[in-house]
C-alpha cells in the first residue's frame, strides 16, 4: 500500500521535477525568448537607460511572421527626484501609426510638458505595440509598476476582436480570459516555449493557407473571424474580455496608488463605409430613400450598408439623423476593426467604478468637426488620427494633467495655439504617413477584392516630386535609413534658409536620441536663426547639461 502511494507521488511530481531540471538548462544554452518589457542600454553620455524590448511582440503573435511596430523611448534606469514619469499603454494609435516619430500623441505630450516644465526631466514612455489588445496591456502592467510611474495613460479597445489573442484573431488561443492570461504566464518559461514551438512546428506543415504580411495587409492576416454580428457570442466575448482585463489592470494600479487616466475611443464614422455588411441591393435602396419609403429606415436598423447610405443621405438635410445612422453603420459593421460603443461604455463604467479621471476623447473630437460627426478631418482612415488629430489627443491629456494638478507650477503653460504652431513633425514623415494610408485604402479590407494581395503602386506623389516626396517614397520603400535622411534634410533646410523645417527635424531627432547633446544644439541653432531667443536658450541649456554630464561620466 505504501509503495503504491509512493509510486503515485513520484508519478505526479516527476513532470514538475523534469521541468525544474529542464528550465535552467534551456536558459543556460540560450534557448527561447526573453520577454522582459525593458532592455538596458547605455547612452552616449554614459548614463544607463531603459527602453522597450523590440522583441516583446513575439510573445503575442504566435505562428505569424509579423514584427510589430513600437516606439523607442529612452528613460532613466534610476529615476531621479526631478523626474515626472508617464507610461502610455495601447496599440497602433498610441504608437502613432501611420506617421510615427514626433506625431504620436505620447511624444507630442512629452514635447509640450518639457517646455512647460524646463527644470524637470519629463519622461513619457510609449509601451504600445501594434495589433495588440487588453491581454498585452494586462501582461505588462506589473513591469510598468516596477518602474515607479507618476502617471499611466490608457488608450485602448479597438483591437479586442482581431488584436493578438483576441476572440476573432488568427493569433487566438481561446475565448476564456482566464485561460489566455494563464497562457501568457506560461510563455515566460523556456520549457513552455520549447513545447509550444514543437507543437507549432507540427501544425505548420498542415497549414498551407496561412497568409503573411508579405502577401496582404496585417488586418487580413489578423482577422480570422471576419464576420462578428452585433450581440453575437463572439461579439459579447470580446466585450467580456476587455472588461475582465481592464478591471485587473486597474486593480493593480490602484493597489500601488498609481494615478491612471482613461480615455474613450475615436472612430471615423463619416467617411469610412462599413467594411463588411449583410447583402443589400444598393440601387433599389437608394431609390427607396429618395421616395421616402418607410421600409428604408427599418432596413437601416439592421443592415450596415443601409445605415451608412441613409446617414450620408441625411448629412446636409438632417445632421442629427445623419449622425445617428452613421454611428449605427459602424456598430453594424461585421468586420470589427472599429471598437463598438460598448467598449466605450465599459471604459466609462470602470472610470466611475475606480473613481478615475476620464478624457472623453470621442466627445472632444466631435466638438471639433461639423455636426459632431468624426471623419477625415481628424482621422486618417478608420481609427488612426491624422497629425492634427494626434495633436488634439495630446492636448486633451495635457489639459487633464493640468486639471489634476499632477505637476505644480504651470507658469510656463503652453496654449493650444502655441503648441499647434510647434508640432514636431517633419514634412517627410507626414508624407510617408499619407503614402501608407493611400496604400491601405487600396487594400483589404477597404477593397475586399484585394484579399491575399497588395497594390502595386501609389499615386500620391506628383509627376515632379519635391525633395520631401522623393525622400518619403524612399523611406516607405526601405531604400534609405531614417536617421541618415533626417540629417540630410536638416542640412538642406539650413542651407535653404528654411529654419522652421530644420527645427522640426532637430526636434524629431531629439525624440529618437534624447541623451545626445548635439541634437538639442541643432534645435537651439535653428531657434536662434528664427530669432526666438527664449526657445533657443531652452535647447542650449538642455544641450549644455547633457554635454557636461557626458564629460563627468567619462
C-alpha positions as CSV (number, residue, x, y, z in Angstrom):
1,X,0.0,0.0,0.0
2,X,2.8,2.4,1.0
3,X,4.6,1.5,-2.2
4,X,1.6,2.4,-4.3
5,X,1.2,5.8,-2.6
6,X,4.9,6.4,-3.1
7,X,4.6,5.5,-6.8
8,X,1.7,7.8,-7.3
9,X,3.6,10.7,-5.6
10,X,6.6,10.1,-7.8
11,X,4.4,9.9,-10.9
12,X,2.6,13.1,-10.0
13,X,5.8,15.0,-9.2
14,X,8.1,13.6,-12.0
15,X,6.8,16.1,-14.6
16,X,7.5,19.0,-12.2
17,X,11.0,17.6,-11.4
18,X,11.7,17.3,-15.1
19,X,10.6,20.9,-15.7
20,X,12.7,22.2,-12.8
21,X,15.7,20.4,-14.4
22,X,14.9,21.4,-18.0
23,X,14.2,25.1,-17.4
24,X,17.7,26.2,-16.2
25,X,19.3,24.1,-18.9
26,X,17.3,25.9,-21.6
27,X,18.2,29.2,-20.1
28,X,21.9,28.2,-20.0
29,X,22.1,27.3,-23.6
30,X,20.2,30.4,-24.6
31,X,17.1,28.7,-25.9
32,X,13.9,30.7,-26.3
33,X,13.0,34.4,-26.0
34,X,13.4,36.8,-23.1
35,X,10.1,38.5,-22.8
36,X,11.1,41.3,-20.4
37,X,9.4,44.6,-21.1
38,X,12.5,46.8,-21.0
39,X,16.1,46.4,-22.1
40,X,19.0,48.2,-20.5
41,X,21.1,50.4,-22.8
42,X,24.0,52.9,-22.1
43,X,23.6,56.3,-23.7
44,X,26.2,58.3,-25.5
45,X,26.6,60.2,-22.2
46,X,27.5,57.1,-20.3
47,X,24.2,57.1,-18.4
48,X,22.1,53.9,-18.1
49,X,18.7,54.0,-19.7
50,X,15.8,51.6,-20.2
51,X,13.9,51.1,-23.5
52,X,11.0,48.9,-24.5
53,X,12.1,45.5,-25.7
54,X,11.5,45.5,-29.5
55,X,11.2,41.7,-29.5
56,X,8.4,41.6,-26.9
57,X,5.8,41.4,-29.7
58,X,7.0,37.8,-30.4
59,X,5.2,36.7,-27.2
60,X,1.8,37.7,-28.5
61,X,1.9,36.9,-32.2
62,X,2.1,33.1,-32.2
63,X,2.6,31.5,-35.6
64,X,2.9,34.7,-37.6
65,X,5.8,36.4,-39.5
66,X,4.7,39.8,-38.1
67,X,7.1,42.1,-36.3
68,X,5.0,44.7,-34.6
69,X,5.8,48.4,-34.5
70,X,6.7,50.1,-31.3
71,X,8.4,53.4,-30.2
72,X,11.9,53.5,-28.6
73,X,11.6,56.0,-25.8
74,X,14.6,56.0,-23.5
75,X,14.1,56.7,-19.8
76,X,16.5,56.7,-16.9
77,X,17.2,53.4,-15.2
78,X,17.5,55.2,-11.9
79,X,14.6,57.6,-11.5
80,X,15.7,61.0,-10.2
81,X,13.8,63.3,-7.9
82,X,13.3,65.8,-10.7
83,X,11.7,63.2,-13.0
84,X,8.0,63.1,-13.9
85,X,7.4,59.7,-15.4
86,X,4.4,58.8,-17.6
87,X,3.7,55.4,-19.2
88,X,1.2,55.2,-22.0
89,X,-0.5,51.9,-22.9
90,X,-2.3,51.0,-26.0
91,X,-1.8,49.8,-29.6
92,X,-1.2,51.3,-33.0
93,X,-2.9,54.6,-32.3
94,X,-0.6,55.1,-29.3
95,X,2.4,54.1,-31.4
96,X,1.4,56.9,-33.8
97,X,0.5,55.0,-37.0
98,X,1.0,55.9,-39.8
99,X,3.2,58.9,-39.1
100,X,5.1,57.6,-36.1
101,X,8.1,59.6,-34.7
102,X,7.0,63.1,-33.5
103,X,3.4,62.6,-34.5
104,X,2.5,60.1,-31.8
105,X,0.4,61.7,-29.0
106,X,2.8,60.5,-26.2
107,X,5.7,62.3,-27.9
108,X,3.6,65.4,-28.6
109,X,2.6,65.4,-24.9
110,X,6.2,65.0,-23.8
111,X,7.3,67.9,-26.1
112,X,4.7,70.2,-24.6
113,X,5.2,69.1,-20.9
114,X,9.0,69.5,-21.4
115,X,8.6,73.1,-22.5
116,X,6.1,73.8,-19.7
117,X,8.5,72.3,-17.0
118,X,12.0,73.0,-18.3
119,X,13.6,72.2,-15.0
120,X,12.1,68.8,-14.8
121,X,13.1,65.6,-16.5
122,X,9.9,64.7,-18.3
123,X,9.6,61.1,-19.4
124,X,6.6,59.9,-21.5
125,X,7.3,56.2,-22.3
126,X,5.3,54.6,-25.1
127,X,4.7,50.9,-24.3
128,X,2.3,50.4,-27.1
129,X,2.6,47.6,-29.7
130,X,0.7,47.5,-33.0
131,X,-2.2,45.0,-33.2
132,X,-2.3,44.1,-29.5
133,X,-5.2,44.4,-27.1
134,X,-6.1,44.3,-23.4
135,X,-4.3,41.0,-22.9
136,X,-1.0,42.6,-23.7
137,X,-1.8,45.6,-21.5
138,X,-2.6,43.3,-18.6
139,X,0.6,41.3,-19.2
140,X,3.0,44.3,-19.0
141,X,1.3,46.1,-16.1
142,X,3.4,44.7,-13.3
143,X,6.6,45.6,-15.2
144,X,5.4,49.2,-15.6
145,X,4.6,49.3,-11.9
146,X,8.2,48.3,-11.2
147,X,9.4,51.5,-12.9
148,X,7.6,53.8,-10.4
149,X,5.3,55.7,-12.8
150,X,3.8,59.1,-11.7
151,X,1.0,58.5,-14.1
152,X,-0.3,55.9,-16.5
153,X,-2.4,56.8,-19.6
154,X,-4.5,54.1,-21.3
155,X,-6.0,54.5,-24.7
156,X,-7.1,51.0,-25.9
157,X,-10.0,48.9,-27.1
158,X,-10.1,48.9,-30.9
159,X,-8.2,45.6,-31.2
160,X,-10.3,43.4,-28.8
161,X,-11.5,41.2,-31.6
162,X,-8.6,41.0,-34.0
163,X,-5.6,42.0,-31.9
164,X,-3.2,39.3,-30.7
165,X,-5.1,36.7,-28.7
166,X,-8.5,38.4,-29.4
167,X,-11.6,36.2,-29.9
168,X,-11.7,36.8,-33.7
169,X,-7.9,36.8,-34.2
170,X,-5.8,34.4,-36.1
171,X,-3.4,34.6,-33.1
172,X,-6.1,33.4,-30.7
173,X,-5.7,30.6,-28.1
174,X,-9.2,30.6,-26.8
175,X,-12.1,32.9,-25.8
176,X,-11.9,32.4,-22.0
177,X,-9.9,35.4,-20.5
178,X,-8.5,33.4,-17.5
179,X,-7.2,30.7,-19.9
180,X,-5.5,33.2,-22.1
181,X,-3.9,35.0,-19.1
182,X,-2.5,31.7,-17.8
183,X,-1.2,31.0,-21.3
184,X,0.7,34.3,-21.2
185,X,2.1,33.5,-17.7
186,X,3.4,30.1,-19.1
187,X,5.0,31.9,-22.1
188,X,7.7,33.3,-19.8
189,X,9.1,29.8,-19.2
190,X,11.6,28.3,-21.6
191,X,10.2,24.8,-21.3
192,X,6.8,26.0,-22.4
193,X,8.3,27.9,-25.3
194,X,10.0,24.6,-26.3
195,X,6.7,22.7,-26.0
196,X,4.8,25.3,-28.0
197,X,7.4,25.6,-30.7
198,X,7.3,21.8,-31.1
199,X,3.5,21.8,-31.5
200,X,3.6,24.8,-33.8
201,X,6.2,23.1,-36.0
202,X,3.9,20.1,-36.4
203,X,0.9,22.2,-37.1
204,X,2.7,24.5,-39.6
205,X,3.2,21.6,-42.1
206,X,-0.5,21.0,-42.1
207,X,-1.5,24.7,-42.5
208,X,-0.9,25.7,-46.1
209,X,-3.4,28.5,-46.2
210,X,-1.9,31.0,-43.7
211,X,-1.2,34.4,-45.3
212,X,1.7,36.6,-44.4
213,X,2.2,40.4,-44.3
214,X,4.3,40.0,-47.4
215,X,1.2,38.9,-49.3
216,X,-1.6,41.2,-47.8
217,X,-2.3,43.7,-45.1
218,X,-1.8,43.0,-41.4
219,X,-5.5,43.5,-41.0
220,X,-6.3,40.5,-43.2
221,X,-3.6,38.3,-41.6
222,X,-5.0,39.0,-38.1
223,X,-8.7,38.8,-38.9
224,X,-9.8,35.1,-38.7
225,X,-13.5,35.6,-37.9
226,X,-14.3,38.2,-40.5
227,X,-18.0,38.5,-39.6
228,X,-18.9,39.2,-36.0
229,X,-22.5,40.3,-35.8
230,X,-23.7,42.7,-33.1
231,X,-24.6,40.8,-29.9
232,X,-23.4,37.5,-31.2
233,X,-21.5,35.2,-28.9
234,X,-18.1,36.3,-30.3
235,X,-19.2,39.9,-30.0
236,X,-20.1,39.5,-26.4
237,X,-16.9,37.5,-25.7
238,X,-14.9,40.5,-26.9
239,X,-16.6,42.8,-24.5
240,X,-16.2,40.4,-21.6
241,X,-12.5,40.0,-22.5
242,X,-12.0,43.8,-22.4
243,X,-13.8,44.3,-19.2
244,X,-12.1,41.4,-17.4
245,X,-8.6,42.6,-18.4
246,X,-9.2,46.3,-17.8
247,X,-10.5,45.5,-14.3
248,X,-7.4,43.5,-13.4
249,X,-5.1,46.2,-14.8
250,X,-6.9,48.9,-12.8
251,X,-6.8,46.7,-9.7
252,X,-3.1,46.5,-9.9
253,X,-2.5,50.3,-10.3
254,X,-5.0,51.0,-7.5
255,X,-3.1,48.7,-5.1
256,X,0.1,50.7,-5.8
257,X,-1.6,54.1,-5.7
258,X,-0.6,54.9,-9.2
259,X,-2.7,57.6,-11.0
260,X,-4.4,56.4,-14.2
261,X,-6.2,58.4,-16.9
262,X,-8.6,56.5,-19.1
263,X,-9.9,57.7,-22.4
264,X,-12.8,56.9,-24.7
265,X,-12.1,55.8,-28.3
266,X,-12.4,57.6,-31.6
267,X,-13.6,56.1,-34.9
268,X,-14.1,57.6,-38.4
269,X,-17.9,57.2,-38.9
270,X,-18.5,59.8,-41.5
271,X,-16.1,58.9,-44.3
272,X,-15.5,55.2,-43.8
273,X,-18.2,52.9,-45.0
274,X,-18.7,49.5,-43.3
275,X,-16.1,47.0,-44.3
276,X,-18.4,44.0,-44.4
277,X,-22.2,44.2,-44.3
278,X,-25.2,41.9,-44.9
279,X,-26.2,41.9,-48.6
280,X,-28.1,44.9,-49.9
281,X,-29.4,45.9,-53.3
282,X,-27.9,49.4,-53.2
283,X,-29.6,50.8,-56.3
284,X,-33.1,49.7,-55.0
285,X,-32.3,51.0,-51.5
286,X,-31.2,54.4,-52.8
287,X,-34.4,54.7,-54.8
288,X,-36.5,53.8,-51.7
289,X,-34.8,56.5,-49.7
290,X,-35.5,59.1,-52.4
291,X,-39.1,58.1,-52.4
292,X,-39.1,58.3,-48.6
293,X,-40.4,54.8,-48.2
294,X,-40.7,53.8,-44.5
295,X,-39.1,50.4,-45.1
296,X,-35.8,52.2,-45.9
297,X,-35.4,53.3,-42.3
298,X,-36.3,49.9,-40.9
299,X,-33.7,48.2,-43.0
300,X,-31.1,50.7,-41.8
301,X,-31.6,49.5,-38.2
302,X,-30.2,46.1,-39.1
303,X,-28.0,46.5,-42.2
304,X,-24.7,48.3,-42.0
305,X,-24.6,49.4,-45.7
306,X,-28.2,50.7,-45.5
307,X,-27.4,52.6,-42.3
308,X,-24.4,54.2,-43.9
309,X,-26.2,55.2,-47.1
310,X,-29.1,56.7,-45.1
311,X,-26.6,58.6,-42.9
312,X,-24.9,60.0,-46.0
313,X,-28.2,61.0,-47.4
314,X,-29.1,62.9,-44.3
315,X,-25.8,64.7,-43.9
316,X,-26.8,68.1,-45.4
317,X,-30.6,67.7,-44.7
318,X,-30.8,66.5,-41.1
319,X,-27.4,66.3,-39.4
320,X,-28.7,64.7,-36.2
321,X,-30.3,61.9,-38.2
322,X,-27.1,61.6,-40.2
323,X,-25.0,61.2,-37.0
324,X,-27.4,58.5,-35.7
325,X,-27.3,56.4,-38.8
326,X,-23.6,56.8,-39.5
327,X,-22.9,55.7,-35.9
328,X,-25.2,52.8,-36.4
329,X,-23.4,51.8,-39.6
330,X,-20.2,51.5,-37.6
331,X,-21.9,49.4,-34.9
332,X,-23.4,47.0,-37.5
333,X,-20.2,46.6,-39.4
334,X,-19.5,42.9,-39.3
335,X,-15.7,43.3,-39.6
336,X,-14.8,44.8,-36.2
337,X,-11.7,46.9,-36.7
338,X,-13.6,49.9,-35.1
339,X,-14.5,49.4,-31.4
340,X,-18.2,49.1,-30.8
341,X,-19.8,51.6,-28.4
342,X,-20.0,49.0,-25.7
343,X,-16.2,49.3,-25.4
344,X,-16.5,53.0,-24.7
345,X,-19.4,52.2,-22.2
346,X,-17.0,49.8,-20.4
347,X,-14.3,52.4,-20.2
348,X,-16.7,54.9,-18.8
349,X,-18.1,52.4,-16.3
350,X,-14.7,51.4,-15.0
351,X,-13.6,55.0,-14.7
352,X,-16.6,55.6,-12.4
353,X,-16.1,52.4,-10.5
354,X,-12.4,53.2,-9.7
355,X,-13.0,56.9,-9.4
356,X,-10.5,57.6,-12.2
357,X,-10.2,60.7,-14.4
358,X,-11.6,60.2,-17.9
359,X,-10.8,62.0,-21.1
360,X,-13.8,61.9,-23.3
361,X,-11.7,61.8,-26.5
362,X,-14.7,60.8,-28.6
363,X,-16.6,63.9,-27.4
364,X,-13.6,66.2,-27.9
365,X,-13.2,65.0,-31.5
366,X,-16.9,65.5,-32.1
367,X,-16.7,69.1,-30.8
368,X,-14.1,70.0,-33.4
369,X,-15.8,68.7,-36.5
370,X,-19.0,69.8,-38.4
371,X,-22.2,68.3,-37.0
372,X,-20.2,66.4,-34.4
373,X,-19.6,63.5,-36.9
374,X,-16.0,62.4,-36.9
375,X,-14.5,61.9,-40.3
376,X,-11.4,62.5,-42.4
377,X,-10.8,66.0,-40.9
378,X,-9.1,64.4,-37.9
379,X,-8.9,60.7,-38.7
380,X,-6.6,59.4,-41.4
381,X,-8.6,56.2,-42.1
382,X,-10.9,54.1,-39.9
383,X,-9.4,54.7,-36.4
384,X,-5.9,56.3,-36.6
385,X,-5.9,60.1,-36.4
386,X,-4.0,62.4,-38.8
387,X,-1.3,64.7,-37.4
388,X,-3.9,67.3,-36.3
389,X,-5.9,64.5,-34.7
390,X,-2.9,63.3,-32.7
391,X,-2.3,66.8,-31.6
392,X,-5.9,67.0,-30.3
393,X,-5.3,63.9,-28.3
394,X,-2.1,65.2,-26.8
395,X,-3.8,68.5,-25.9
396,X,-6.6,66.6,-24.1
397,X,-4.1,64.7,-21.9
398,X,-2.0,67.8,-21.3
399,X,-5.1,69.7,-20.1
400,X,-6.2,66.8,-18.0
401,X,-2.8,66.6,-16.3
402,X,-3.1,70.3,-15.5
403,X,-6.6,69.9,-14.2
404,X,-5.5,67.0,-11.9
405,X,-2.5,69.1,-10.6
406,X,-0.2,66.2,-11.0
407,X,2.6,68.7,-11.6
408,X,2.9,72.0,-9.8
409,X,3.9,75.3,-11.3
410,X,2.3,76.0,-14.6
411,X,3.6,79.5,-15.2
412,X,5.1,78.3,-18.5
413,X,1.8,76.9,-19.7
414,X,1.8,76.5,-23.4
415,X,-1.5,77.5,-25.1
416,X,-3.3,75.3,-27.7
417,X,-2.3,77.8,-30.5
418,X,1.4,78.0,-29.4
419,X,1.6,74.2,-29.2
420,X,-0.1,73.7,-32.6
421,X,2.4,76.0,-34.2
422,X,5.2,73.9,-32.7
423,X,4.1,70.4,-33.7
424,X,7.5,68.5,-34.1
425,X,6.6,66.5,-37.2
426,X,8.7,66.7,-40.4
427,X,7.2,67.1,-43.8
428,X,8.9,63.9,-44.8
429,X,7.3,61.8,-42.0
430,X,3.9,63.4,-42.8
431,X,4.1,62.5,-46.5
432,X,5.3,59.0,-45.7
433,X,2.3,58.5,-43.4
434,X,-0.1,59.7,-46.2
435,X,1.5,57.2,-48.6
436,X,0.9,54.4,-46.1
437,X,-2.8,55.4,-45.8
438,X,-3.2,55.6,-49.6
439,X,-1.8,52.0,-49.9
440,X,-4.1,50.8,-47.1
441,X,-7.2,52.3,-48.7
442,X,-6.4,50.4,-51.9
443,X,-6.0,47.1,-49.9
444,X,-8.1,44.7,-48.0
445,X,-10.5,45.4,-46.2
446,X,-11.1,48.7,-47.9
447,X,-11.2,46.8,-51.2
448,X,-12.4,43.2,-50.4
449,X,-11.4,42.1,-53.9
450,X,-7.7,42.7,-52.9
451,X,-7.8,39.7,-50.5
452,X,-4.4,38.0,-50.5
453,X,-2.6,40.7,-52.4
454,X,-1.3,44.3,-52.1
455,X,-1.5,47.3,-54.5
456,X,1.4,47.5,-57.0
457,X,2.0,51.3,-56.6
458,X,0.7,54.5,-55.1
459,X,-0.3,57.7,-56.9
460,X,0.1,60.3,-54.1
461,X,3.4,61.7,-55.4
462,X,3.2,64.2,-58.2
463,X,5.0,64.0,-61.6
464,X,7.6,66.4,-60.4
465,X,8.1,65.3,-56.8
466,X,9.6,67.6,-54.2
467,X,12.6,66.7,-52.1
468,X,10.2,65.7,-49.3
469,X,8.1,63.5,-51.6
470,X,11.1,61.7,-53.1
471,X,12.6,61.2,-49.7
472,X,9.3,59.9,-48.2
473,X,8.9,57.4,-51.1
474,X,12.4,56.1,-50.5
475,X,11.7,55.7,-46.8
476,X,8.5,53.9,-47.5
477,X,10.2,51.5,-49.8
478,X,13.0,51.0,-47.2
479,X,15.6,52.3,-49.6
480,X,17.0,54.8,-47.1
481,X,17.6,54.9,-43.4
482,X,15.5,57.4,-41.4
483,X,18.4,58.8,-39.4
484,X,20.5,59.5,-42.5
485,X,17.6,61.1,-44.3
486,X,16.9,63.4,-41.3
487,X,20.5,64.5,-41.1
488,X,20.5,65.3,-44.8
489,X,17.2,67.2,-44.5
490,X,18.4,69.3,-41.6
491,X,21.4,70.5,-43.6
492,X,19.4,71.1,-46.7
493,X,16.8,73.2,-44.9
494,X,19.5,75.1,-43.1
495,X,21.3,75.9,-46.4
496,X,18.0,76.9,-48.0
497,X,17.1,79.2,-45.1
498,X,14.0,77.1,-44.2
499,X,14.9,77.2,-40.5
500,X,11.5,76.2,-39.2
501,X,11.6,72.9,-41.2
502,X,15.1,72.3,-39.9
503,X,13.9,72.9,-36.4
504,X,11.2,70.2,-36.8
505,X,13.9,67.8,-38.0
506,X,16.0,68.5,-34.9
507,X,13.0,68.2,-32.6
508,X,12.2,64.8,-34.1
509,X,15.8,63.7,-33.7
510,X,15.6,64.6,-30.0
511,X,12.8,62.1,-29.5
512,X,15.0,59.4,-31.0
513,X,18.2,60.4,-29.3
514,X,17.2,62.2,-26.1
515,X,20.6,61.5,-24.4
516,X,22.7,63.2,-27.2
517,X,23.6,66.8,-26.6
518,X,24.2,67.5,-30.3
519,X,20.5,67.2,-31.3
520,X,19.5,69.8,-28.7
521,X,22.2,72.1,-30.0
522,X,20.9,71.7,-33.6
523,X,17.4,72.7,-32.4
524,X,18.9,75.7,-30.5
525,X,20.8,76.9,-33.5
526,X,17.6,76.9,-35.6
527,X,15.6,78.8,-32.9
528,X,18.4,81.4,-32.8
529,X,18.1,81.8,-36.6
530,X,14.4,82.1,-36.2
531,X,15.1,84.9,-33.7
532,X,13.3,83.0,-30.9
533,X,16.0,83.6,-28.2
534,X,13.9,82.2,-25.3
535,X,13.3,78.9,-27.2
536,X,17.0,78.8,-28.3
537,X,18.1,79.2,-24.7
538,X,15.8,76.3,-23.6
539,X,17.5,73.9,-26.1
540,X,21.1,75.2,-25.4
541,X,20.5,74.7,-21.7
542,X,19.5,71.1,-22.3
543,X,22.4,70.6,-24.6
544,X,25.0,72.0,-22.2
545,X,23.6,70.0,-19.3
546,X,23.9,66.7,-21.3
547,X,27.4,67.7,-22.6
548,X,28.6,68.5,-19.0
549,X,27.1,65.2,-17.7
550,X,28.7,63.3,-20.5
551,X,32.1,64.7,-19.6
552,X,31.6,63.9,-15.9
553,X,30.6,60.3,-16.7
554,X,33.7,59.8,-18.9
